Amino acid sequence: MKRLGVLGWPVAHSRSPRMHNAALAELGLKDWHYQRLPAPPEVFEETVRALPASGFVGANVTIPHKEAALALADESTAAARAIGAANTLTFSHDGAIHAANTDAPGFVAALAGVDVDPAGRTALVLGAGGSARGIVYALREAGAARVSVWNRTPERAAALAADLGVEAAHRPAAADLLVNCTSVGLADGEFKELPLDADALGTYATVADLVYRDGGTGLIAQARRRGCTVVDGLEVLVRQGALSFEAWTGLPAPVDAMRDAARGANPDAHDPGTSDPSDRRTADARRPGR
């Protein structure tokens, strides 16, 4: 059995097992299995290093481990090093750990799916964690005219901006594209903790929310009501997941099957992943999950 999984804390909400197991079934890979891997920060490195000996080929990484995943890797892509975070780990036969970041190209693919090209556009990114680093890098590399970063801790926004050569915003600024890379909305769907109100959303042509939850997030619902083009967290999940899947299996990802599973079509068919009941707390890191 070849094993895959998603490492996070919390990770009980993740739809990655449903999505990836649907893809494995679609391609007839019956000897592969994808599962949740709840890992508190204090045991993250120990957990990762034990995976290859347990039959794991690779793993996705979500809150709050993306920067730690890059730090422990034996090898990493140039993009992951530039971003400073990794969301995809691949294990070699000798146990070596390779780190990559599919958040960045996955996000650009999700934008392309709604005919949005970041080139020449302005963007405001909310958050300064591992996911935000990937999105900022993606927008910069795609040719965005200006990228601004806001975080409730200004020092974190300033550090990310300095690392990636973009601007730190002390307050929300007008932009063509708004991207929520915090975990606000994960627990209750509301976005009142973000530094903007519903009426302000209409000033952004496109709104993307990396958070996903049953019933959708309030941010995406309000953006739709105001006529914005929207990209929700499930589409970003699918696009980055497809790239991870291809890296592990060497096969083209069945994106439509992954999307159907992630969005809940026949939700019980491919979701055998389980997690520890203790892994049901609200994220404190204010970053989105997988």
C-alpha positions in Angstrom: 0.0 0.0 0.0 1.3 3.4 -1.0 0.2 6.0 1.5 -0.4 9.8 1.2 -1.8 12.3 3.7 -2.3 15.8 4.9 -0.4 17.1 7.9 -2.0 19.8 10.0 -3.3 21.1 13.3 -6.2 21.3 13.1 -6.9 19.0 10.1 -10.3 17.4 11.0 -12.1 19.7 8.5 -9.8 18.9 5.6 -11.4 17.6 2.4 -8.1 16.6 0.9 -8.7 12.9 1.8 -12.0 12.9 0.0 -10.5 14.7 -3.0 -7.4 12.7 -3.4 -9.0 9.3 -2.8 -11.6 10.2 -5.5 -8.7 10.9 -7.9 -6.9 7.6 -7.0 -10.2 5.7 -7.6 -10.7 7.5 -10.9 -7.3 6.3 -12.1 -7.7 2.8 -10.7 -4.8 3.2 -8.3 -6.3 0.7 -5.8 -3.0 0.2 -3.9 -2.9 3.9 -2.9 -4.6 5.6 0.1 -4.8 9.2 1.4 -5.5 10.1 5.0 -5.5 12.9 7.6 -2.4 13.2 9.7 -3.1 15.4 12.8 0.2 16.6 14.1 0.6 19.3 16.8 3.6 21.6 16.3 5.7 19.9 19.0 5.7 16.5 17.2 5.6 17.7 13.6 9.2 17.0 12.7 9.2 13.7 14.4 5.9 12.7 12.6 7.2 13.7 9.2 10.5 11.8 9.6 8.6 8.7 10.5 6.3 8.7 7.5 8.6 7.2 4.8 9.2 4.0 6.9 5.4 3.7 7.3 4.9 3.5 3.5 4.2 7.1 2.8 5.1 8.4 -0.7 4.2 12.0 0.1 2.1 14.4 2.2 0.4 17.8 1.9 1.1 20.3 4.7 -1.4 22.8 6.1 -1.8 25.1 9.1 0.5 25.8 10.9 3.4 23.7 9.5 4.2 25.1 6.0 7.3 27.0 7.1 8.5 24.2 9.3 8.0 21.8 6.4 10.5 23.7 4.3 13.0 24.0 7.1 13.2 20.2 7.7 13.4 19.2 4.1 16.6 17.7 2.7 15.8 19.2 -0.8 13.4 21.9 -2.0 12.4 23.6 -5.1 13.7 27.1 -5.9 10.1 28.4 -5.7 9.5 26.9 -2.2 12.8 28.5 -1.0 11.8 31.9 -2.4 8.3 31.7 -0.8 9.7 30.4 2.5 7.1 27.8 2.9 6.2 24.3 1.5 2.8 22.5 1.2 3.9 19.4 -0.6 6.4 16.8 0.7 7.7 13.9 -1.3 9.7 11.0 0.2 12.4 9.1 -1.6 13.2 5.4 -1.1 16.0 6.3 1.2 13.8 8.6 3.4 15.0 11.9 2.0 12.4 14.6 2.1 11.7 16.9 -0.9 9.7 20.0 -0.4 7.7 22.0 -3.0 5.0 24.6 -3.0 1.9 24.1 -5.2 -0.1 26.9 -3.5 1.4 29.5 -5.8 0.7 27.8 -9.2 -2.5 26.4 -7.9 -3.8 29.8 -7.0 -2.9 31.2 -10.5 -4.7 28.2 -12.1 -7.8 29.0 -10.0 -7.8 32.6 -11.2 -7.4 31.5 -14.8 -10.5 29.3 -14.3 -12.6 32.5 -13.9 -10.6 34.4 -16.6 -8.7 36.6 -14.2 -5.1 37.4 -15.2 -3.1 39.0 -12.3 -0.7 40.7 -14.8 -0.8 44.4 -14.5 -3.4 44.3 -11.7 -3.2 45.4 -8.1 -3.8 43.1 -5.2 -4.4 43.2 -1.5 -3.5 40.0 0.5 -4.8 39.5 4.0 -2.5 37.4 6.2 1.2 36.8 6.6 1.5 33.0 7.1 2.7 30.3 4.9 -0.3 30.4 2.6 0.0 34.2 2.2 3.6 33.8 1.3 2.7 31.5 -1.5 -0.1 33.8 -2.8 2.1 36.9 -2.7 4.9 35.1 -4.6 2.4 33.9 -7.2 1.0 37.3 -7.8 4.4 38.9 -8.0 5.7 36.3 -10.4 2.5 36.6 -12.5 3.3 40.3 -13.1 0.9 42.0 -10.7 1.4 45.8 -10.8 1.3 46.1 -7.0 0.9 43.6 -4.2 0.1 44.9 -0.7 0.0 42.7 2.5 -2.0 43.3 5.6 -1.8 41.4 8.8 -3.3 42.1 12.2 0.3 42.0 13.5 1.9 44.7 11.4 5.4 43.4 12.0 4.6 40.1 10.3 3.2 41.9 7.3 6.3 44.1 7.1 8.6 41.0 7.4 6.8 39.2 4.6 6.8 42.3 2.4 10.5 42.8 2.9 11.2 39.1 2.1 9.2 39.0 -1.1 9.7 42.6 -2.3 6.1 43.8 -2.0 4.4 46.5 0.1 3.1 46.2 3.7 -0.4 47.9 4.2 -1.3 49.4 7.5 -5.0 49.4 6.5 -6.9 47.9 3.5 -6.1 49.6 0.3 -8.1 49.8 -3.0 -7.1 47.0 -5.4 -8.3 45.0 -8.3 -8.0 41.7 -6.4 -8.6 40.9 -2.7 -7.2 37.6 -1.3 -8.0 36.3 2.2 -5.2 34.1 3.4 -6.2 34.1 7.1 -8.4 31.5 8.7 -11.1 34.0 9.5 -14.4 32.4 8.5 -13.3 28.8 9.0 -15.2 28.3 12.3 -18.4 30.4 11.7 -18.3 31.7 8.2 -18.2 35.3 9.3 -15.5 37.7 8.3 -16.0 40.4 11.0 -12.4 40.0 12.2 -11.1 41.1 8.8 -10.3 44.8 8.4 -13.2 45.5 6.0 -17.0 45.5 5.9 -19.4 44.0 3.4 -20.0 47.4 1.6 -16.3 47.7 0.9 -16.2 44.4 -1.0 -17.8 46.0 -4.0 -14.6 48.0 -4.6 -12.7 44.9 -5.5 -13.3 43.4 -8.9 -12.2 39.9 -7.8 -12.4 38.4 -4.3 -10.6 35.1 -3.4 -10.9 33.3 -0.1 -8.6 30.5 0.7 -10.9 29.3 3.5 -13.6 26.8 2.7 -16.4 25.4 4.9 -19.8 23.8 4.6 -22.2 26.4 3.2 -19.4 28.6 2.0 -17.8 31.6 3.7 -19.5 34.9 4.5 -16.8 36.7 2.6 -17.5 34.9 -0.7 -21.3 35.2 -0.2 -21.1 38.9 0.3 -18.7 39.4 -2.6 -21.1 37.5 -4.9 -24.0 39.7 -3.8 -21.9 42.8 -4.8 -21.1 41.5 -8.3 -17.5 40.5 -7.7 -15.8 37.7 -9.6 -15.1 35.1 -6.8 -12.7 32.3 -6.3 -13.4 30.1 -3.3 -11.1 28.0 -1.2 -12.3 24.7 -2.6 -11.2 25.7 -6.1 -7.8 26.7 -4.8 -7.7 23.4 -2.9 -8.5 21.4 -6.0 -5.9 23.2 -8.2 -3.0 23.0 -5.7 -4.0 19.4 -4.9 -3.9 18.4 -8.5 -0.3 19.5 -8.8 0.7 17.6 -5.7 -1.1 14.5 -7.0 0.8 14.7 -10.3 4.1 15.1 -8.4 3.5 11.9 -6.4 1.9 9.6 -9.0 3.5 10.9 -12.2 0.0 10.9 -13.8 -2.3 13.7 -15.0 -4.7 14.6 -12.2 -8.4 14.0 -12.9 -9.3 17.5 -11.9 -13.1 17.2 -12.5 -13.3 14.1 -10.2 -11.3 15.9 -7.6 -13.5 19.0 -7.8 -16.7 16.9 -7.6 -15.4 15.1 -4.5 -14.2 18.3 -2.8 -17.5 20.0 -3.4 -19.5 17.2 -1.9 -20.8 15.1 -4.8 -21.3 11.7 -3.2 -19.3 12.9 -0.2 -19.0 9.5 1.6 -17.7 7.5 -1.4 -14.1 8.5 -1.2 -13.6 9.9 2.3 -12.2 7.2 4.6 -9.8 9.6 6.2 -10.0 9.9 10.0 -8.5 12.1 12.6 -8.1 12.3 16.3 -11.2 13.8 18.1 -8.8 16.2 19.9 -8.1 17.8 16.6 -11.3 19.8 16.6 -10.1 23.2 17.9 -10.4 26.5 16.1 -7.2 27.6 14.4 -5.3 30.3 16.3 -2.9 31.0 13.4 -5.6 32.8 11.3 -4.5 30.9 8.2 -6.6 28.7 6.0 -6.6 25.0 6.0 -6.5 22.2 3.5 
